[in-house]
Amino acid sequence: MATDVSLPRLGQGMEAGTIVRWLKSEGDTVEKGEPLYELDTDKVTQEVEADASGVLLKILAGEGEEIEVGKRIAVIGEEGEEVAEVAEPADEAAVDVDEDAQEEGSPAPAREDERERGRAAAQQAEAQAQESARSDGRIKASPLARRIARERSIDLASVAGTGPDGRIVAEDVERAAASPTPVHAPAGAAPLEAEIVPLTSLRKTIARRLTEAWAAPAFQISMSADMTRAQELHARLRDQGVSVTDILTKLAAIALLRHREVNAHFADDELRIFPSAHIGLAVATERGLIVPVQREVERKSLVQIAAERKEIVQRTREGKLAQEDLEGGTFTISNLGMYGVEIFTAVLNPPQAAILAVGAIEEKAEVENGDFAARPLMAMTLTCDHRAVDGAKAAEFLRELKTLLEEPGLAL
């Protein structure tokens, strides 16, 4: 018996995803657990496995098409088995007309009549599948595209569809929404021009999460650590692939468990304090900033942390992360030292209670026994959600981390 393949919900809050690439073609044999297609969500692009074995009888969602969670995208069954067609939803304009008629006192149509109209609409859609999306005056658009158009007051008739058979998908509506209003230049001057770059799903998520972060009552504190001992440790372990970032990650995990108020989430009017440090490392990619998570860092050796960091950063930049790689972080480190940035402030990563911004290690003069001496200093700025962490607790954590960086032997 044929099995419908529906778009899965890969994470909390996921409403839709875009099929990037089918890894199987119609007629191919598929084994349960075998990668079937690549899916792009608002957080990550990953391979999705087949949940049944058989023959891929029909692909119902094209590459590049945005699909709502739960929608039927393919059918797997036995070779030669027939696939039942699915009718598209009735056009919203027709629904509006029916609703208007009811408001004027017209009786509601019987359910049997509705089914008859649904069958007729399905037959009409099948007969005109190869025609233009607007050849009969009816606009073909995905449910998500229609919803976005309603929210942004966009007339779908003015939007060019790029989906199968000219179907309008969510990205088309987003692109239309991003189209600029003409800018009037002074008389005699050439009109202003700008390149319009529609936001990707990831960029939209970044924008939404940053907006959430700015709503939190955050504060920042800064300290500088003398990295002499940490650099000496790095020199001894460099051949094993250990970086200064790995040392920082390990020591931050130990400091977090000594000051657990910082290793926390603030959500739903409650504070959740965690027994292990799951540290997210902000990674810049062409698609945007992504924060994969290293789990239970306090339990791992520096060599283990280094190997895991290399592997997860590589998968991040290749777009091969799984959803679980991005979930469950309790604290985040953002390092811009490799760009020569000396000090900066990082934005909270909700629902986490704190994030650490780390700058470059710079040789600076310090007073020692009345004389100046050059020391490799690294500036650290801790941003905290004041609803979860008080200033004194944040200072105690940062001081602990500074102490450990200046004398790693106290932790290792």
KEKE-3310 file (N, C-alpha, C; in steps of 0.2 Angstrom, whole numbers, plus 5000, padded with zeros to 4 digits):
npx = (5004:5003:5013:5011:5022:5026:5030:5041:5041:5055:5059:5055:5043:5045:5037:5037:5046:5059:5061:5077:5084:5080:5086:5083:5075:5059:5053:5064:5071:5069:5075:5070:5076:5085:5094:5082:5079:5085:5082:5078:5077:5072:5083:5093:5100:5097:5099:5085:5078:5070:5055:5049:5050:5052:5046:5049:5036:5030:5034:5029:5032:5041:5059:5066:5053:5043:5036:5023:5023:5018:5012:5009:5022:5027:5026:5028:5028:5023:5030:5022:5011:4996:4994:4985:4978:4979:4967:4969:4968:4952:4951:4955:4948:4936:4931:4929:4919:4908:4907:4903:4891:4884:4884:4875:4863:4861:4858:4869:4879:4876:4885:4887:4886:4897:4907:4905:4909:4922:4927:4925:4933:4946:4946:4947:4959:4968:4966:4971:4984:4996:4995:4997:4998:4989:4980:4967:4962:4963:4973:4987:4994:5004:4998:5005:5011:4999:4995:5006:5004:4992:4995:5004:4997:4997:4994:4991:4989:4998:5010:5024:5025:5036:5036:5032:5023:5021:5016:5014:5025:5031:5043:5042:5032:5038:5049:5042:5037:5048:5052:5056:5049:5048:5062:5062:5073:5082:5078:5084:5094:5100:5090:5089:5097:5096:5102:5091:5090:5082:5077:5084:5078:5086:5091:5080:5076:5087:5085:5073:5076:5086:5078:5070:5080:5084:5073:5075:5080:5095:5113:5130:5147:5164:5181:5199:5210:5226:5234:5246:5249:5239:5242:5255:5250:5243:5253:5260:5250:5247:5251:5242:5231:5224:5216:5217:5204:5198:5203:5198:5184:5184:5188:5178:5167:5170:5170:5157:5150:5154:5148:5133:5122:5123:5124:5111:5094:5081:5064:5047:5043:5051:5066:5079:5091:5105:5114:5125:5137:5133:5139:5138:5145:5148:5147:5153:5145:5142:5129:5125:5125:5128:5125:5132:5131:5142:5142:5141:5153:5162:5166:5175:5191:5204:5209:5198:5188:5194:5194:5180:5176:5182:5176:5162:5161:5166:5155:5145:5149:5148:5135:5129:5123:5113:5097:5098:5110:5110:5102:5098:5108:5117:5124:5134:5148:5156:5168:5178:5191:5200:5198:5204:5197:5196:5188:5171:5153:5142:5126:5112:5108:5093:5084:5095:5104:5116:5130:5146:5158:5173:5188:5203:5219:5231:5246:5250:5254:5257:5257:5270:5277:5280:5286:5284:5277:5276:5261:5251:5235:5218:5202:5186:5169:5154:5138:5122:5106:5096:5085:5088:5101:5110:5121:5132:5133:5136:5148:5156:5157:5164:5176:5180:5182:5193:5203:5205:5210:5221:5228:5228:5231:5224:5212:5214)
npy = (4994:5011:5024:5040:5054:5066:5083:5085:5091:5099:5105:5115:5128:5128:5131:5129:5123:5123:5113:5108:5099:5084:5068:5056:5050:5049:5032:5027:5015:5015:5014:5012:5025:5029:5043:5055:5068:5085:5097:5114:5124:5137:5137:5128:5118:5102:5084:5073:5059:5044:5038:5026:5010:5006:5010:5026:5033:5045:5062:5076:5089:5102:5106:5119:5124:5131:5123:5119:5113:5096:5095:5085:5078:5068:5051:5035:5018:5002:4995:5000:5003:5013:5031:5041:5056:5073:5086:5103:5117:5126:5141:5156:5168:5163:5158:5169:5175:5166:5168:5181:5180:5173:5182:5191:5184:5173:5155:5143:5132:5115:5101:5090:5097:5105:5095:5091:5102:5102:5091:5094:5105:5099:5091:5101:5107:5097:5096:5107:5108:5110:5123:5141:5149:5159:5157:5155:5165:5162:5162:5154:5149:5145:5140:5146:5157:5164:5167:5176:5186:5191:5196:5206:5214:5212:5211:5197:5196:5204:5198:5189:5172:5159:5145:5128:5127:5141:5143:5153:5155:5157:5164:5172:5181:5187:5193:5202:5210:5216:5225:5241:5257:5269:5281:5298:5308:5324:5337:5336:5327:5310:5295:5287:5271:5254:5238:5225:5213:5199:5193:5178:5162:5159:5172:5179:5173:5176:5190:5190:5184:5193:5204:5199:5198:5211:5216:5211:5216:5220:5220:5225:5219:5221:5214:5211:5198:5192:5183:5176:5163:5155:5155:5149:5136:5134:5133:5121:5112:5114:5106:5095:5100:5109:5125:5142:5146:5134:5132:5142:5139:5127:5132:5141:5133:5127:5138:5141:5131:5133:5144:5144:5151:5159:5150:5147:5148:5160:5160:5160:5166:5160:5154:5143:5133:5125:5109:5105:5112:5117:5123:5136:5141:5155:5155:5162:5162:5161:5161:5168:5171:5157:5146:5133:5119:5113:5100:5096:5101:5103:5090:5085:5083:5094:5091:5083:5093:5101:5093:5091:5103:5107:5098:5101:5115:5114:5107:5116:5127:5120:5118:5107:5104:5096:5097:5095:5099:5113:5115:5117:5124:5132:5143:5155:5159:5172:5176:5188:5190:5186:5195:5206:5214:5222:5224:5221:5221:5208:5202:5196:5178:5172:5159:5160:5166:5173:5179:5178:5190:5190:5198:5202:5195:5206:5214:5224:5238:5235:5240:5234:5230:5244:5246:5247:5234:5223:5214:5200:5204:5200:5206:5204:5204:5202:5200:5201:5195:5204:5200:5187:5186:5195:5209:5208:5194:5191:5197:5190:5178:5182:5186:5174:5167:5174:5172:5158:5158:5165:5157:5142:5130:5129:5124:5113)
npz = (5000:4996:5003:5010:5009:5020:5024:5037:5054:5059:5070:5085:5082:5068:5053:5039:5025:5012:4998:4993:4986:4977:4981:4976:4961:4953:4952:4957:4969:4986:5002:5019:5030:5022:5015:5007:5002:5002:5014:5017:5030:5042:5050:5046:5033:5029:5026:5024:5029:5022:5027:5025:5015:4998:4981:4974:4969:4966:4965:4973:4976:4970:4967:4976:4980:4992:5006:5017:5034:5036:5024:5010:5000:4993:4986:4992:4987:4981:4965:4951:4957:4958:4960:4970:4966:4973:4977:4974:4986:4986:4977:4986:4982:4977:4989:4997:4990:4992:5006:5007:5001:5010:5021:5016:5017:5010:5009:5017:5008:5005:5012:5003:4991:4992:4992:4979:4972:4975:4969:4956:4955:4957:4945:4935:4939:4936:4922:4918:4921:4914:4910:4910:4926:4928:4917:4917:4925:4938:4952:4956:4971:4985:5001:5012:5005:5002:5015:5019:5010:5013:5026:5023:5015:5001:4984:4976:4962:4957:4958:4952:4949:4954:4956:4952:4936:4937:4949:4964:4977:4994:4994:4983:4986:4997:4990:4982:4992:4996:4986:4981:4985:4973:4973:4973:4965:4966:4955:4939:4943:4942:4944:4960:4963:4968:4974:4976:4988:4993:5009:5015:5022:5034:5036:5039:5051:5059:5060:5067:5079:5084:5086:5096:5106:5109:5115:5128:5145:5145:5151:5151:5155:5157:5156:5156:5152:5156:5144:5145:5151:5145:5132:5132:5136:5124:5115:5118:5115:5102:5091:5092:5088:5095:5099:5104:5106:5109:5122:5129:5128:5135:5148:5151:5152:5164:5173:5171:5178:5191:5193:5192:5189:5178:5168:5161:5156:5152:5151:5148:5160:5169:5177:5171:5176:5172:5173:5166:5154:5139:5126:5114:5099:5090:5072:5057:5042:5024:5023:5034:5052:5062:5076:5081:5093:5106:5117:5135:5138:5149:5153:5144:5136:5131:5118:5113:5113:5103:5092:5090:5088:5076:5067:5068:5065:5052:5046:5048:5039:5027:5027:5032:5044:5057:5065:5078:5081:5083:5094:5112:5118:5131:5134:5125:5115:5106:5095:5089:5087:5077:5067:5071:5079:5095:5106:5109:5109:5111:5105:5115:5114:5114:5122:5131:5145:5145:5135:5129:5123:5113:5111:5101:5105:5112:5113:5127:5137:5155:5172:5183:5197:5199:5186:5168:5159:5145:5141:5135:5132:5133:5129:5136:5135:5144:5140:5148:5152:5162:5169:5173:5178:5190:5192:5201:5201:5188:5187:5196:5189:5177:5183:5188:5176:5171:5180:5178:5165:5166:5175:5170:5175:5187:5183:5175)
capx = (5000:5007:5014:5012:5028:5024:5035:5041:5043:5061:5061:5050:5042:5045:5031:5038:5053:5060:5065:5083:5086:5078:5091:5080:5070:5053:5055:5070:5070:5070:5075:5069:5082:5090:5092:5078:5079:5088:5077:5081:5072:5074:5089:5098:5099:5099:5096:5079:5078:5064:5052:5046:5054:5048:5048:5047:5031:5028:5036:5023:5034:5047:5065:5065:5047:5042:5031:5021:5024:5013:5009:5011:5027:5029:5022:5032:5024:5026:5031:5016:5005:4993:4995:4979:4979:4976:4965:4972:4962:4948:4954:4952:4943:4929:4928:4927:4912:4903:4906:4899:4884:4881:4883:4869:4857:4860:4859:4875:4878:4876:4891:4888:4888:4904:4912:4905:4913:4929:4929:4925:4939:4951:4947:4949:4966:4972:4966:4975:4991:5002:4994:4999:4995:4984:4977:4959:4960:4964:4980:4990:4999:5005:4995:5010:5012:4993:4995:5010:5001:4987:4998:5007:4992:5000:4989:4994:4989:5004:5016:5026:5026:5042:5035:5030:5018:5020:5013:5017:5028:5032:5049:5039:5028:5043:5052:5037:5036:5055:5052:5057:5045:5053:5064:5062:5079:5082:5077:5091:5098:5098:5086:5093:5096:5098:5101:5086:5092:5077:5080:5084:5075:5090:5092:5073:5076:5092:5082:5068:5079:5089:5073:5068:5085:5084:5068:5077:5084:5102:5118:5137:5152:5170:5187:5204:5214:5233:5234:5252:5249:5235:5246:5260:5247:5242:5260:5261:5245:5245:5252:5236:5225:5220:5217:5215:5197:5196:5205:5193:5178:5184:5188:5172:5162:5171:5168:5149:5148:5155:5143:5128:5116:5125:5122:5104:5089:5075:5059:5040:5043:5055:5073:5081:5098:5107:5119:5130:5138:5132:5142:5137:5151:5146:5151:5151:5145:5140:5122:5123:5128:5125:5128:5131:5132:5146:5138:5144:5160:5166:5168:5179:5198:5205:5209:5192:5185:5196:5192:5173:5175:5184:5171:5155:5162:5166:5148:5142:5151:5145:5127:5127:5121:5107:5093:5100:5117:5108:5097:5100:5114:5116:5129:5137:5154:5157:5175:5180:5198:5204:5197:5208:5193:5199:5183:5164:5147:5138:5119:5110:5105:5088:5083:5101:5104:5122:5134:5153:5161:5180:5192:5210:5225:5235:5252:5249:5258:5254:5262:5272:5282:5282:5288:5279:5279:5271:5257:5246:5229:5212:5196:5180:5163:5149:5131:5118:5099:5096:5080:5091:5108:5112:5127:5137:5134:5140:5155:5160:5158:5169:5182:5182:5185:5199:5208:5207:5214:5228:5232:5224:5232:5219:5206:5216)
capy = (5000:5017:5028:5047:5057:5073:5087:5084:5097:5097:5109:5119:5134:5127:5131:5128:5122:5123:5107:5110:5094:5077:5064:5051:5051:5045:5026:5024:5011:5019:5010:5016:5028:5032:5051:5056:5074:5090:5102:5120:5127:5144:5137:5124:5114:5095:5078:5070:5051:5041:5034:5019:5007:5004:5014:5033:5033:5052:5068:5081:5095:5103:5109:5127:5126:5131:5118:5120:5107:5092:5094:5079:5080:5062:5045:5028:5012:4996:4997:5000:5005:5020:5036:5045:5064:5077:5092:5109:5120:5130:5148:5160:5173:5160:5157:5176:5176:5162:5171:5187:5178:5171:5187:5194:5180:5167:5149:5140:5126:5108:5098:5087:5102:5107:5090:5091:5108:5101:5086:5098:5109:5095:5089:5107:5108:5092:5097:5114:5108:5113:5130:5146:5150:5164:5157:5155:5170:5160:5163:5148:5151:5140:5142:5151:5163:5168:5170:5181:5191:5194:5200:5212:5218:5212:5209:5191:5196:5208:5194:5183:5165:5155:5138:5124:5129:5147:5144:5158:5153:5162:5168:5177:5186:5191:5197:5208:5215:5220:5229:5247:5262:5274:5287:5304:5312:5331:5339:5336:5321:5303:5292:5282:5264:5250:5231:5222:5206:5196:5189:5171:5160:5160:5179:5181:5170:5180:5196:5189:5182:5199:5208:5197:5199:5218:5217:5209:5221:5217:5224:5222:5221:5219:5213:5209:5193:5191:5177:5173:5156:5152:5155:5144:5130:5133:5131:5114:5108:5116:5100:5091:5104:5114:5132:5147:5146:5128:5133:5147:5136:5123:5136:5145:5128:5126:5144:5141:5126:5136:5150:5141:5156:5161:5144:5147:5151:5164:5159:5158:5169:5156:5153:5136:5133:5118:5105:5104:5118:5116:5130:5138:5144:5158:5154:5166:5158:5165:5162:5171:5169:5151:5145:5126:5118:5108:5098:5094:5103:5102:5083:5083:5085:5100:5088:5081:5099:5104:5089:5092:5110:5107:5095:5105:5121:5112:5105:5122:5131:5117:5118:5100:5103:5093:5102:5094:5103:5120:5116:5115:5128:5136:5149:5156:5163:5175:5178:5192:5192:5184:5200:5211:5217:5222:5224:5223:5219:5203:5202:5190:5173:5170:5161:5160:5172:5177:5178:5181:5193:5190:5201:5199:5196:5212:5216:5230:5239:5235:5242:5228:5232:5251:5247:5245:5227:5221:5208:5199:5205:5199:5209:5200:5207:5198:5202:5197:5196:5206:5196:5181:5187:5201:5212:5205:5187:5191:5199:5184:5173:5184:5186:5167:5165:5178:5169:5152:5160:5167:5151:5137:5124:5129:5120:5107)
capz = (5000:4995:5009:5009:5012:5022:5026:5044:5058:5062:5076:5087:5078:5061:5049:5032:5023:5005:4995:4990:4980:4978:4981:4972:4956:4952:4949:4961:4975:4992:5008:5025:5033:5017:5013:5002:4999:5006:5016:5020:5035:5044:5054:5044:5027:5030:5023:5027:5027:5020:5033:5022:5010:4992:4975:4974:4964:4963:4968:4972:4978:4966:4970:4976:4982:4999:5008:5024:5038:5036:5017:5006:4995:4988:4988:4991:4987:4976:4958:4947:4961:4956:4965:4970:4965:4978:4974:4977:4989:4982:4977:4991:4980:4977:4996:4999:4987:4996:5012:5006:4999:5016:5025:5013:5019:5006:5014:5016:5003:5008:5012:4997:4986:4993:4989:4972:4969:4976:4964:4950:4955:4956:4938:4932:4940:4932:4915:4916:4925:4910:4908:4915:4933:4927:4911:4918:4929:4945:4954:4960:4976:4991:5007:5015:5001:5003:5021:5019:5006:5017:5032:5021:5010:4994:4979:4972:4955:4954:4960:4947:4952:4951:4957:4946:4932:4938:4956:4968:4983:4999:4992:4978:4990:5001:4985:4981:4998:4997:4981:4984:4983:4969:4977:4969:4966:4965:4948:4935:4945:4940:4950:4964:4961:4974:4973:4981:4990:4997:5014:5015:5028:5039:5038:5043:5058:5063:5061:5072:5086:5087:5089:5103:5111:5111:5120:5135:5148:5145:5153:5149:5159:5153:5159:5151:5155:5154:5141:5144:5153:5140:5126:5133:5135:5117:5111:5120:5112:5095:5087:5093:5085:5100:5098:5110:5107:5113:5129:5131:5128:5141:5154:5151:5154:5171:5176:5171:5183:5197:5194:5187:5188:5171:5163:5162:5151:5155:5147:5151:5166:5174:5176:5170:5177:5169:5177:5161:5150:5132:5123:5107:5096:5084:5066:5052:5035:5018:5023:5040:5058:5064:5082:5083:5100:5109:5123:5140:5137:5155:5153:5138:5136:5126:5112:5111:5111:5097:5086:5089:5086:5069:5064:5068:5061:5045:5044:5048:5033:5022:5027:5033:5051:5059:5069:5085:5082:5085:5100:5118:5120:5138:5134:5119:5114:5100:5095:5083:5088:5071:5063:5074:5084:5101:5110:5106:5113:5107:5107:5118:5110:5118:5129:5135:5150:5144:5129:5130:5117:5115:5106:5099:5110:5110:5118:5130:5143:5161:5177:5187:5202:5197:5180:5163:5155:5139:5142:5130:5135:5129:5132:5136:5137:5145:5140:5152:5153:5169:5172:5175:5181:5193:5190:5205:5199:5182:5188:5199:5184:5173:5187:5188:5170:5170:5184:5175:5159:5168:5178:5167:5179:5192:5181:5171)
cpx = (5004:5007:5015:5018:5026:5030:5035:5042:5049:5063:5055:5049:5042:5038:5031:5045:5053:5064:5071:5084:5083:5084:5089:5075:5064:5055:5060:5067:5073:5070:5074:5075:5087:5088:5088:5078:5083:5083:5080:5075:5075:5081:5095:5096:5102:5096:5090:5078:5070:5061:5048:5051:5049:5051:5045:5042:5030:5031:5031:5026:5041:5053:5064:5058:5046:5036:5029:5022:5017:5010:5013:5016:5029:5025:5027:5027:5027:5026:5025:5010:5003:4994:4989:4981:4976:4974:4968:4966:4959:4951:4951:4947:4936:4926:4926:4920:4907:4902:4902:4892:4880:4879:4876:4863:4856:4862:4866:4874:4879:4883:4892:4889:4895:4909:4911:4909:4920:4932:4930:4932:4946:4952:4949:4956:4970:4972:4970:4982:4996:5001:4997:4995:4989:4979:4969:4957:4961:4971:4982:4995:4998:5001:4999:5011:5005:4993:5000:5007:4996:4990:5001:5003:4995:4995:4993:4994:4995:5010:5018:5028:5032:5042:5033:5023:5016:5017:5017:5019:5029:5037:5046:5036:5033:5047:5048:5037:5043:5056:5052:5051:5050:5055:5065:5069:5078:5081:5084:5095:5096:5095:5091:5092:5099:5097:5096:5088:5087:5080:5079:5080:5079:5091:5085:5074:5081:5089:5076:5071:5083:5084:5071:5074:5085:5078:5070:5081:5091:5107:5125:5142:5159:5176:5192:5208:5221:5233:5241:5252:5245:5238:5252:5257:5245:5248:5261:5256:5243:5246:5246:5230:5221:5222:5216:5208:5194:5198:5200:5186:5178:5184:5182:5167:5164:5169:5160:5147:5149:5151:5137:5122:5117:5123:5115:5100:5084:5070:5053:5040:5046:5062:5075:5088:5100:5114:5126:5131:5138:5133:5141:5143:5148:5150:5149:5151:5142:5132:5120:5126:5124:5129:5127:5134:5137:5143:5143:5152:5165:5169:5173:5186:5198:5206:5203:5188:5187:5194:5184:5172:5176:5178:5164:5156:5162:5159:5144:5143:5148:5138:5125:5125:5114:5103:5096:5107:5116:5104:5101:5106:5112:5120:5132:5143:5155:5164:5176:5187:5202:5203:5201:5204:5196:5194:5176:5159:5143:5130:5117:5107:5099:5086:5089:5101:5111:5126:5141:5156:5169:5183:5199:5214:5230:5240:5250:5253:5254:5260:5263:5278:5285:5285:5283:5282:5274:5268:5252:5239:5223:5206:5190:5175:5157:5142:5126:5111:5098:5090:5082:5097:5108:5119:5133:5138:5138:5147:5159:5161:5164:5176:5185:5186:5192:5204:5210:5211:5221:5232:5228:5225:5227:5213:5208:5220)
cpy = (5006:5021:5035:5049:5064:5077:5087:5091:5095:5101:5113:5126:5133:5127:5129:5126:5122:5117:5110:5106:5088:5073:5057:5053:5047:5038:5023:5020:5015:5014:5015:5018:5030:5039:5051:5062:5079:5095:5108:5123:5134:5144:5133:5120:5107:5090:5075:5063:5049:5037:5028:5017:5006:5008:5021:5033:5040:5057:5073:5088:5096:5106:5116:5129:5126:5127:5119:5113:5103:5091:5088:5081:5074:5056:5039:5022:5006:4998:4995:5002:5012:5025:5040:5053:5067:5084:5098:5113:5125:5137:5152:5166:5170:5159:5163:5177:5173:5165:5177:5185:5176:5176:5191:5190:5174:5161:5146:5133:5120:5105:5094:5091:5104:5101:5089:5096:5106:5096:5090:5102:5105:5093:5095:5108:5103:5093:5103:5114:5111:5120:5135:5147:5154:5163:5157:5160:5168:5160:5157:5150:5146:5144:5147:5157:5167:5171:5176:5187:5195:5199:5206:5216:5218:5209:5203:5192:5200:5204:5189:5177:5162:5148:5134:5127:5137:5149:5149:5155:5158:5167:5174:5183:5191:5196:5203:5213:5219:5225:5236:5252:5267:5280:5292:5308:5319:5332:5339:5330:5314:5300:5287:5275:5260:5243:5228:5215:5204:5192:5182:5169:5161:5168:5182:5179:5174:5187:5196:5188:5189:5204:5206:5198:5206:5220:5215:5215:5219:5222:5221:5224:5218:5218:5211:5204:5193:5184:5173:5165:5152:5151:5150:5137:5128:5131:5124:5110:5109:5110:5095:5095:5108:5121:5136:5146:5140:5128:5137:5143:5131:5127:5139:5140:5127:5132:5144:5136:5128:5142:5149:5146:5159:5156:5143:5150:5155:5163:5157:5160:5164:5155:5146:5136:5125:5115:5104:5111:5115:5123:5131:5142:5148:5158:5158:5162:5163:5166:5166:5168:5163:5149:5137:5125:5112:5106:5095:5095:5102:5095:5081:5086:5091:5097:5086:5087:5101:5100:5090:5099:5110:5104:5098:5111:5120:5111:5111:5126:5127:5116:5111:5099:5100:5098:5101:5098:5110:5121:5114:5119:5132:5142:5149:5161:5165:5178:5181:5194:5191:5190:5206:5216:5217:5221:5225:5220:5214:5204:5195:5185:5169:5163:5161:5166:5176:5175:5182:5183:5193:5193:5198:5200:5201:5213:5223:5231:5239:5237:5236:5230:5239:5252:5245:5238:5226:5214:5207:5199:5203:5202:5204:5204:5203:5202:5198:5199:5198:5203:5190:5181:5194:5203:5209:5197:5186:5193:5194:5179:5175:5184:5179:5165:5168:5174:5162:5153:5162:5162:5145:5130:5123:5125:5113:5102)
cpz = (5000:5002:5007:5012:5014:5024:5034:5048:5061:5068:5078:5084:5071:5058:5042:5031:5015:5003:4991:4984:4982:4977:4977:4967:4956:4949:4953:4967:4981:4998:5014:5029:5029:5015:5007:4998:5004:5007:5019:5024:5037:5048:5050:5037:5029:5026:5027:5025:5026:5026:5031:5016:5004:4986:4976:4968:4961:4968:4967:4974:4974:4970:4970:4979:4989:5001:5015:5027:5037:5029:5014:5000:4991:4991:4987:4991:4983:4969:4955:4950:4959:4962:4965:4970:4971:4975:4978:4981:4985:4982:4982:4989:4980:4984:4998:4996:4990:5002:5012:5005:5006:5021:5022:5014:5015:5011:5012:5012:5007:5008:5006:4991:4986:4990:4982:4969:4970:4971:4957:4949:4954:4948:4934:4932:4936:4925:4913:4919:4921:4908:4912:4921:4932:4921:4912:4923:4937:4946:4958:4965:4982:4997:5011:5012:5002:5010:5022:5016:5010:5023:5029:5016:5003:4989:4975:4965:4952:4956:4954:4951:4949:4953:4951:4943:4934:4945:4960:4975:4988:4997:4987:4981:4994:4996:4983:4986:4999:4991:4983:4981:4979:4973:4972:4970:4964:4957:4945:4937:4943:4946:4954:4963:4967:4972:4978:4982:4995:5003:5014:5022:5034:5041:5041:5050:5062:5065:5067:5079:5088:5089:5095:5108:5113:5115:5127:5138:5150:5148:5151:5154:5156:5158:5154:5155:5152:5151:5141:5146:5147:5134:5126:5133:5128:5113:5112:5116:5105:5090:5087:5091:5089:5099:5104:5111:5111:5120:5132:5132:5134:5148:5156:5154:5162:5175:5177:5177:5190:5198:5189:5186:5181:5166:5163:5156:5155:5150:5150:5158:5172:5172:5176:5171:5176:5173:5172:5157:5143:5128:5116:5105:5090:5078:5061:5045:5030:5019:5029:5046:5061:5071:5084:5090:5102:5116:5128:5140:5143:5156:5148:5139:5131:5119:5109:5109:5105:5091:5085:5086:5078:5065:5063:5064:5053:5042:5044:5042:5027:5021:5028:5041:5052:5064:5076:5086:5084:5091:5106:5121:5127:5138:5127:5119:5107:5100:5088:5083:5081:5066:5065:5078:5091:5107:5107:5110:5109:5110:5110:5113:5114:5117:5133:5139:5149:5138:5130:5123:5118:5109:5105:5105:5108:5115:5120:5136:5150:5166:5182:5191:5201:5190:5175:5160:5150:5141:5137:5133:5130:5132:5131:5139:5138:5145:5144:5152:5161:5173:5175:5179:5184:5191:5194:5203:5192:5183:5192:5194:5179:5176:5187:5182:5169:5174:5181:5169:5161:5172:5176:5172:5185:5190:5178:5175)
residu = (MET:ALA:THR:ASP:VAL:SER:LEU:PRO:ARG:LEU:GLY:GLN:GLY:MET:GLU:ALA:GLY:THR:ILE:VAL:ARG:TRP:LEU:LYS:SER:GLU:GLY:ASP:THR:VAL:GLU:LYS:GLY:GLU:PRO:LEU:TYR:GLU:LEU:ASP:THR:ASP:LYS:VAL:THR:GLN:GLU:VAL:GLU:ALA:ASP:ALA:SER:GLY:VAL:LEU:LEU:LYS:ILE:LEU:ALA:GLY:GLU:GLY:GLU:GLU:ILE:GLU:VAL:GLY:LYS:ARG:ILE:ALA:VAL:ILE:GLY:GLU:GLU:GLY:GLU:GLU:VAL:ALA:GLU:VAL:ALA:GLU:PRO:ALA:ASP:GLU:ALA:ALA:VAL:ASP:VAL:ASP:GLU:ASP:ALA:GLN:GLU:GLU:GLY:SER:PRO:ALA:PRO:ALA:ARG:GLU:ASP:GLU:ARG:GLU:ARG:GLY:ARG:ALA:ALA:ALA:GLN:GLN:ALA:GLU:ALA:GLN:ALA:GLN:GLU:SER:ALA:ARG:SER:ASP:GLY:ARG:ILE:LYS:ALA:SER:PRO:LEU:ALA:ARG:ARG:ILE:ALA:ARG:GLU:ARG:SER:ILE:ASP:LEU:ALA:SER:VAL:ALA:GLY:THR:GLY:PRO:ASP:GLY:ARG:ILE:VAL:ALA:GLU:ASP:VAL:GLU:ARG:ALA:ALA:ALA:SER:PRO:THR:PRO:VAL:HIS:ALA:PRO:ALA:GLY:ALA:ALA:PRO:LEU:GLU:ALA:GLU:ILE:VAL:PRO:LEU:THR:SER:LEU:ARG:LYS:THR:ILE:ALA:ARG:ARG:LEU:THR:GLU:ALA:TRP:ALA:ALA:PRO:ALA:PHE:GLN:ILE:SER:MET:SER:ALA:ASP:MET:THR:ARG:ALA:GLN:GLU:LEU:HIS:ALA:ARG:LEU:ARG:ASP:GLN:GLY:VAL:SER:VAL:THR:ASP:ILE:LEU:THR:LYS:LEU:ALA:ALA:ILE:ALA:LEU:LEU:ARG:HIS:ARG:GLU:VAL:ASN:ALA:HIS:PHE:ALA:ASP:ASP:GLU:LEU:ARG:ILE:PHE:PRO:SER:ALA:HIS:ILE:GLY:LEU:ALA:VAL:ALA:THR:GLU:ARG:GLY:LEU:ILE:VAL:PRO:VAL:GLN:ARG:GLU:VAL:GLU:ARG:LYS:SER:LEU:VAL:GLN:ILE:ALA:ALA:GLU:ARG:LYS:GLU:ILE:VAL:GLN:ARG:THR:ARG:GLU:GLY:LYS:LEU:ALA:GLN:GLU:ASP:LEU:GLU:GLY:GLY:THR:PHE:THR:ILE:SER:ASN:LEU:GLY:MET:TYR:GLY:VAL:GLU:ILE:PHE:THR:ALA:VAL:LEU:ASN:PRO:PRO:GLN:ALA:ALA:ILE:LEU:ALA:VAL:GLY:ALA:ILE:GLU:GLU:LYS:ALA:GLU:VAL:GLU:ASN:GLY:ASP:PHE:ALA:ALA:ARG:PRO:LEU:MET:ALA:MET:THR:LEU:THR:CYS:ASP:HIS:ARG:ALA:VAL:ASP:GLY:ALA:LYS:ALA:ALA:GLU:PHE:LEU:ARG:GLU:LEU:LYS:THR:LEU:LEU:GLU:GLU:PRO:GLY:LEU:ALA:LEU)
# end
